[in-house]
Amino acid sequence: MTVFAAIAIAVTAWWISTGLVIMIVRGMGGPMVAIAVASLVALGGAVAIYGSSDAFTQVGVYHGFFGALALWAWHEVTFLTGWIVGPRRIGVAPGVEGKARFRAAFLAIRDHELGLFATGLLLIMLLGGAENPAAWGTYSLLWLMRLSTKLNVFCGAPNAISEILPDRLSYLTSYFRTDRTHPIFIVSVTLIAALMTTFAFFATQGGEASSVLWTLLATFAALALLEHLFLVLPIRDAALWWWAVDDEATKKKQEEKAVRLKRLAEIVP
């Protein structure tokens, strides 16, 4: 029963937290209000992580798990509002390839990436020796899965352009390749599936707290696998968060996405 509850909680947390981030970014009185709300949530998350760092119990694991999600949500909101992105705020010119394209893409998201890495490193430094690894374990998994996603959309994924990406960041789509599925996708999903299987195995080996932790991580790995499939299959990711996405805006973005895909197919060799 503990395992099924953890799976349900992880899936619900993923679905609701993603939807709430979309709602906050799109409709809460502007970017600064969104950042203020996210900062309060992150502060609550930090308190939960600190208070549960030496409590390796079911409750402590959930506190660490949701605390990590709160910190992650702060980074998502600051990125999607355009507050912390990168020094390059323009798209890449057609025909730019190789190291020049990679450098331009990195500069477009540099500050966001450094912020994510610094937060993860800080969590590991402060909590690496603590009894409860839920916070830094959850955050590390989120970071690795997001890094894999970004690498795939840069190298090549047909459905990489998401309807959820706000207009203020639309220039980032010029760094996506949608004319192919790069071989790295197969490597990514294979490794994620192996990770998910390993976590699921660990969930059967320990006590209740350990079982909850590894089940939460295995479920999030499974959700990461699902999100990777969104990159190559003709599935609307926004449909999962219909309650958080404005229908008219979504239809408009669908039309714009189709136009962008057509243009990218014409200009990318």
C-alpha positions in Angstrom: 0.0 0.0 0.0 2.9 2.3 0.8 4.3 1.9 -2.7 1.0 2.6 -4.5 0.5 5.7 -2.4 4.0 6.9 -3.2 3.3 6.4 -7.0 0.0 8.2 -6.8 1.6 11.1 -4.8 4.5 11.4 -7.2 2.3 11.5 -10.3 -0.2 13.9 -8.7 2.7 16.2 -7.6 4.2 16.2 -11.1 0.9 17.0 -12.8 -0.3 19.6 -10.3 3.1 21.3 -9.8 3.7 21.6 -13.6 0.2 23.0 -14.1 0.6 25.5 -11.2 3.9 26.8 -12.7 2.1 27.3 -16.0 -0.7 29.2 -14.3 1.6 31.3 -12.3 3.8 32.2 -15.2 0.9 32.9 -17.6 -1.7 34.6 -15.4 -0.7 36.0 -12.0 -0.3 39.7 -12.5 3.0 39.7 -14.3 6.4 38.2 -13.9 7.3 39.9 -10.6 4.2 38.5 -8.9 5.0 35.1 -10.3 8.5 35.3 -8.9 7.3 36.5 -5.5 4.9 33.6 -5.2 7.6 31.1 -6.3 10.0 32.6 -3.9 7.6 32.1 -1.0 7.1 28.5 -2.1 10.8 27.9 -2.4 11.4 29.4 1.1 8.8 26.9 2.5 10.6 24.1 0.6 13.9 25.1 2.1 12.4 25.0 5.6 10.9 21.6 4.9 14.3 20.3 3.6 16.2 21.6 6.6 13.7 20.2 9.1 13.7 16.7 7.6 17.4 16.4 6.8 18.0 13.9 9.7 14.6 12.3 9.7 14.7 9.3 7.4 11.0 8.4 7.9 8.1 8.3 5.5 7.1 11.8 6.6 10.7 13.0 6.4 11.1 11.6 2.9 8.0 13.4 1.7 9.1 16.6 3.2 12.5 16.4 1.4 10.8 15.4 -1.8 8.3 18.3 -1.8 11.0 20.7 -0.6 13.1 19.8 -3.6 10.1 20.3 -5.9 9.6 23.7 -4.4 13.2 24.7 -5.2 12.9 23.3 -8.7 9.7 25.2 -9.2 11.4 28.5 -8.3 14.0 27.9 -11.0 11.3 27.0 -13.5 9.3 30.2 -12.8 12.4 32.5 -13.0 13.3 30.9 -16.3 9.8 31.0 -17.9 9.3 34.6 -16.8 12.6 35.5 -18.5 14.1 36.7 -15.2 17.0 34.3 -15.1 17.8 32.9 -18.6 21.1 33.8 -20.2 22.9 36.8 -21.6 21.9 36.0 -25.2 18.3 36.9 -25.8 18.0 36.4 -29.5 17.7 33.4 -31.8 20.5 31.8 -33.7 21.0 32.6 -37.4 20.1 30.0 -40.0 23.0 27.9 -41.1 25.0 28.3 -37.8 26.2 24.8 -36.8 28.7 22.9 -34.7 30.5 24.6 -31.9 29.1 28.0 -32.8 25.6 26.8 -32.5 26.3 25.0 -29.2 28.0 28.1 -27.7 25.0 30.3 -28.8 22.5 27.9 -27.3 24.5 27.7 -24.0 24.7 31.5 -23.7 20.9 31.7 -24.3 20.3 29.6 -21.1 23.6 30.0 -19.2 22.4 31.8 -16.1 19.5 29.4 -15.6 21.8 26.4 -16.0 24.3 27.7 -13.6 21.6 28.4 -11.1 20.2 24.9 -11.3 23.7 23.4 -10.9 24.6 25.7 -8.0 21.5 24.8 -6.1 22.0 21.0 -6.6 25.7 21.3 -5.6 24.7 23.3 -2.5 22.1 20.6 -1.5 24.7 17.9 -1.9 27.3 19.8 0.1 24.9 20.6 2.9 22.9 17.3 3.0 25.2 14.7 1.5 26.0 13.4 4.9 22.5 13.8 6.3 20.4 10.8 7.2 17.6 11.7 4.8 18.8 11.9 1.1 15.3 12.6 -0.3 15.9 16.3 -1.1 19.2 16.1 -2.9 18.3 12.8 -4.5 15.0 14.2 -6.0 16.7 17.4 -7.1 19.6 15.6 -8.7 17.2 13.3 -10.7 15.2 16.3 -11.9 18.4 18.0 -13.0 19.7 15.0 -14.9 16.4 14.4 -16.6 16.1 18.0 -17.6 19.7 18.1 -18.9 18.8 15.0 -21.0 15.7 16.7 -22.4 17.7 19.9 -23.4 20.4 17.9 -25.1 17.8 16.0 -27.1 15.9 19.2 -28.3 19.3 20.7 -29.2 20.5 17.6 -31.2 17.1 16.7 -32.7 13.6 15.8 -31.7 10.6 16.2 -34.1 8.1 17.5 -31.5 10.6 19.5 -29.4 8.7 22.9 -29.7 6.3 22.9 -26.8 3.0 24.9 -26.6 3.8 25.6 -23.0 6.9 27.7 -23.8 5.8 31.3 -23.3 6.0 33.8 -26.2 8.7 35.8 -24.3 11.1 32.8 -24.8 10.0 32.0 -28.4 13.5 32.9 -29.7 14.8 29.7 -27.9 13.0 27.5 -30.5 15.6 28.6 -33.1 18.1 26.4 -31.2 15.8 23.3 -31.5 16.2 20.8 -34.2 12.9 19.3 -35.4 14.0 17.8 -38.7 15.3 14.6 -37.2 15.5 12.3 -34.2 19.1 12.2 -33.1 20.6 8.8 -32.0 21.2 10.3 -28.6 17.4 10.0 -28.0 17.7 6.2 -28.0 20.6 6.4 -25.6 18.7 8.7 -23.3 15.5 6.6 -23.1 17.5 3.5 -22.6 19.4 5.0 -19.7 16.3 6.4 -18.1 14.5 3.1 -18.4 17.5 1.4 -16.8 17.5 4.0 -14.0 13.8 3.6 -13.4 14.2 -0.2 -13.2 17.1 0.1 -10.8 15.1 2.5 -8.5 12.1 0.1 -8.6 14.3 -2.7 -7.5 15.8 -0.7 -4.7 12.2 0.1 -3.6 11.7 -3.6 -2.8 14.9 -4.0 -0.7 14.6 -1.7 2.3 12.3 -0.5 5.0 9.2 1.7 4.6 11.1 5.0 4.3 13.5 3.6 1.8 10.7 2.0 -0.1 8.9 5.4 -0.4 12.0 7.2 -1.4 13.0 4.8 -4.2 9.4 4.5 -5.4 9.1 8.3 -5.7 12.4 8.4 -7.7 11.3 5.5 -9.9 8.0 7.1 -10.6 9.7 10.4 -11.5 12.1 8.5 -13.8 9.1 7.0 -15.5 7.5 10.4 -15.9 10.8 11.7 -17.4 10.6 8.8 -19.9 7.1 9.9 -20.8 8.3 13.5 -21.3 11.1 12.3 -23.6 8.5 10.4 -25.7 6.6 13.7 -26.0 9.7 15.0 -27.9 9.3 12.6 -30.8 5.7 11.6 -30.9 2.9 13.8 -32.3 1.4 14.3 -28.8 0.3 17.7 -27.4 2.0 18.1 -24.1 -0.3 21.0 -23.2 -3.3 18.7 -23.4 -2.1 17.1 -20.1 -2.5 20.5 -18.4 -5.7 21.7 -20.1 -6.9 23.3 -16.8 -3.8 25.5 -16.7 -3.5 26.5 -20.4 -5.7 29.1 -22.1 -7.5 27.4 -25.0 -7.3 30.3 -27.4 -3.6 30.9 -26.6 -2.9 27.3 -27.1 -4.6 27.2 -30.5 -2.7 30.2 -31.6 0.6 28.6 -30.4 -0.3 25.4 -32.3 -0.6 27.4 -35.5 2.6 29.2 -34.9 4.4 26.0 -34.0 3.3 24.4 -37.3 4.7 27.5 -39.2 8.0 27.3 -37.3 8.3 23.6 -37.9 7.8 24.2 -41.6 10.4 27.0 -41.7 12.9 25.0 -39.7 12.5 22.0 -42.0 13.3 24.3 -45.0 16.4 26.1 -43.5 18.0 23.3 -41.5 20.1 21.0 -43.6 
